[in-house]
Amino acid sequence: MDDEAEARAAWREALGVAVATSAYGISFGALAVAAGLDVWQTCVLSLLMFTGGSQFAFVGVVAAGGLAAAPSAIASAALLGVRNIAYGMRMSPLIGRGRLRRLAAAPFTIDESTAVSLARRTPRARRIGFWVTGIGIYVGWNLSTLAGALLGDVLGDPRAYGLDAAAAAAFLALLWPRLRMRQPIAVGIAAAVVATMLTPVLMPGVPVLVAAVVAVVVGWTNWLGRDVSPPEEPDDVPEREGLP
């Protein structure tokens, strides 16, 4: 696939993921207001925190324990947000040098922008995937958060519209094309099983982190051995490719 085709594919994926994930913000806005937050407090969370998993963890703990549970809510949100540090390390060569550039990229270094970017094979397509996904979700998420907060009572249960599954469906669409060989399938299954088993017994955020560790261990140790014809992986973006 040439660079132009890769760039077009990056635009399509980025916009599709941005729309699907932004729709999920309606659910957050409605649930946050139902948990006792004001509309402005709900919107500030999306503007400043801007990481869906952490926001839902925060609201979930507050809803269960009220304002007295705020310290636990902050701890849960921070724990779940730790993964963004790893994303930042992985995306740093793509973003390039310069404090202003990296500072601008920091808010948009999230699950979706990282996944869309790394799914592409050329540096240009990866940059498009990162920036379009990150900015698109930021704008859409904040608009849908406001809509959900204002119309929560009118909308009813957000799960009735399938909004609670929108982000998961977008991730599955990105993951599915890579599940062609034994090792990626084993990594995905192991992480999913661990997360499913631990979700009912651990605080929000911890099952995801444990599942990530399991995925790293399974992938690193290569328990199933190498496939005869391993799939072609996207090229990394080293500094010699003209990054300033």
N, C-alpha and C positions, 0 to 999 in steps of 0.2 A: 504494500500500500504506500503511495507516494505521500509527500508532505502535505499537499493540498487536501487529499482525501482524509488523511489523519486529522487535519485541522477541522474539516467539516464534521467528522465523526465526533471530535471533542466538543464542538459546539452543540451537537444534537444531544449527546450524553449529558453535558453540563446543564443544559436547559431543562431536559427531562427530569433529572435528579432534583434540580432546584424547585421545579413546580411540585413534584411529589412531596419533597421534604417541607416546603413552605406550607402546604396544606395541613400538615401535622401541627403547625403552630396554632391553628384554631383550637385544637384540643387543649394545648397548653394554656392558652388564654382563658378558656372556659373553666378548666380545672383550677387554675390559680385563683380566680375570683371566687369560685366555690369553696376554696380552702380558707378564704378570709382576707386575701390581699385586695387592695384597691386596684382600680384600672391602671393608675399611674405607676404603682409599685410593680404590677405585672409587666408593664411595658418597659420599665427600667431594667428589670431582670433580663429581658430579651436583648435590650440594647447593649448592656454592659457584660453580662455573663455569656450570652450567645453560645451555648452548647446544650443542645436539647436534653441529653441524658442527665446532665447536672441540674438543669432547671426542673425537670420532672422529679428528680430525687429530692431537691430542696422543697418543692411544693408538697410532695408526698409526705415528708416527715413533718412539715408544718401542719398539714391537714390532720395528721394523726395525733400530734401533741400540742398544737397551738403555738403561741409565741415562746412558751417555755422550752420548746424543742428547737428553737432557732440555732443554738450551737451545734446540735446533732445534724440539723439540716445543712449547715454550712460545711461541716466535716464530710458528710455524704457527697455533697456537690463537688467539693474539692477533690475527694478521692476518685470520683468518676472522671474528673477533668484532667487527671494526671496523664492520661493517655495522649493528650495533645502535645505534651513535651516530646514524646517519641515521634509524633508526626512532624513536629518542627525540625527535629534532627534529620529526619529522612528527606524533608522538602528543602532543606537549607541550600544544597547545591543547585537546585532548580531555581530558587528565588534569586540567588546571586548575592554578591557582597553589597555592603552599604547599609548603614544603620536605618536610614529612612525607608529604604525598600523593605527591609526585614520587619521594621516596625509596622509598616503598612500591611504586610502580609500576615502578621500575627493573629489578628481577629478572624481571619478567613482560613486559618490552618485547622480544619476540623475533619471529622471522619469522611464526609462526602467529598470535599475538595481534594483530599489526599487520594481517595479511592479512584475518582475520575481521572485525576492527573496520572497516576501510576498505571492506569489501564491503557494508556496511549504509548506509542513507541518512538515518537520523535520529540526533541526538546520543545519545538514550537507548539505542538499539539498538547504537550504536558502543561506548558504555561497557560494555554487557553483553557484547558480543563480546570486548572487550579483557580485561576482568577474568575472565570465566568461562573463556576459552581459556587465559590465562596461568596462573591458579591451578590449573585442572584439569590442565594439562600438567605443572606443577611437581610436584604431588602424585603423579600417575600415573607420571611419568618416574622419580622417585626410588624409588617402590615397585617398578617393573619393573626398574630398575637393580639393586636388591637381589636380586630374584628371579633375574635373569640371572647375577649374580655367584655366587649360591649354587648354582644349578642348571645352570651352563654346561656341565659335563661330561655331565650327563644329557640336556640338550637337543640336544647335537650342534651341527651347523652351523646358525646362525640363519637363513641364507639359504634353507634348505630349507623354512621356513615362510613365506617371503615377507616377513619382518620388515624386510629391508633396503629394501623398496620401499614400506613403509607411509607414511612421511613424504612421499615423492615423490607418491604417489597422492593424499594429502590436499591437497597444493598444487595438483595438476592439477585436482582437483575445484573448488577456489576460482578457479583461473585460467580454466577453460574458458568459463563464462558471459560473460566479458568479451571473448572473441575473436569478435566479431561484425562488425568493420569492418576495413578494410585496414590501417590504421596499427597497431592493437594486434597483429594477426597478424604484421606485419612485425617489430615489436619483439620478440615472442616467438621467432620463427624466428631472427632475427639473434643474439639472446643465447644461444639453445640451440646453434646451430652453433659459435659462438666457444667456449663452455664445453666442448663435446664435443671440439673440436680441441686445446684447450690442456690438458685434464686429463691426458693421458699424458706431457706434457713439462714441466709446471710443478709447483711444490710445492703441497700441499693448501691451499686457500683462495684462491690467486691467480686460478685460472680463474673463480671465482664473481665476484670483484671486477672483473675485466676484462669479463666478460659484463655486469655491471651498468652499467659505463661505456658499453659499446656500446649497451645498451638506452636509456640516457639520451640519447646522441647521436642515435640513430635517431628516438626519440620527439620530441626537442627540435627537430631540423631538419625534421621532418615531410616526409620525402622523397617520400612517396606523395601528398601533398596532402590536403586535408580531404575527408571524406566528405560527401555531400549531406545526409544526415540523421545527424549524429553521435549516438552513444548517450548517454543521460542519465547523467551521472556523479553519484555521491553528493555531497551538499552538504558543504562543510567545516564545521568547528565553531568559528566565530569567537567572540571573547570576549563579544560583545554578546548571545549567546544565553543569558546567565544564568550563565555559569561564574563561580565566585567568584574 
